[in-house]
Amino acid sequence: QIEKEGADILDIGGESTRPGSEPVSIEDEIERTIPLIRKLTKTLKIPISIDTNKSQVAHLALECGASMVNDVTGLRGDSLMASVVAHHRVPVVIMHMKDNPRTMQVNPRYRNLIEEIMQSLKDGIKIAKKAGIKKDKIIIDPGIGFGKTTRHNLQILNRLSEFRELGYPLLLGTSRKSFIGDVLDLPVGMRLFGTAATVAVAICNGAVIVR
């Protein structure tokens, strides 16, 4: 259905990264994702991205037909992830996240929000390049909602164009997130227009992929 509606990429993950979520085992994550990817690659024309921070899951997914890795830890969660991505020669999304999904929304603080996110992304890019990932395979994501307050998220949207200075394609995921609900005082199911507004702002400020 989403392929027919115009989606360019299908992102599949077997572990929730929403605020307060608990990690799952490698075995559970593999069981949730690999059979699905193996089946979908036979019918889909659009590429599949594996959303994981575990190198073993990424490797199996890529072996089964996935063609992109989306890592919320910015290549820091698993020391082997960067080498797996380099070996398969696929694109990777390097995202910024403060702490981990279980604790990231517990009073997140920054001395300088944009500078700290920028430095974190630079560090992730260094890890990628050191492992042999080519520049044209790297995508960056400042991580809306991952260890940020509503005020932080709005600041990222407002200053998104500054991340283009790093020289990499910019991805942003705002869909129905809590900061939209905070601004509009609306529940998850009524945040479509708020999402559309944030997507429009993101694209105007340089995002080339919206999730």
Disulfide bonds with the S-S distance in Angstrom:
none
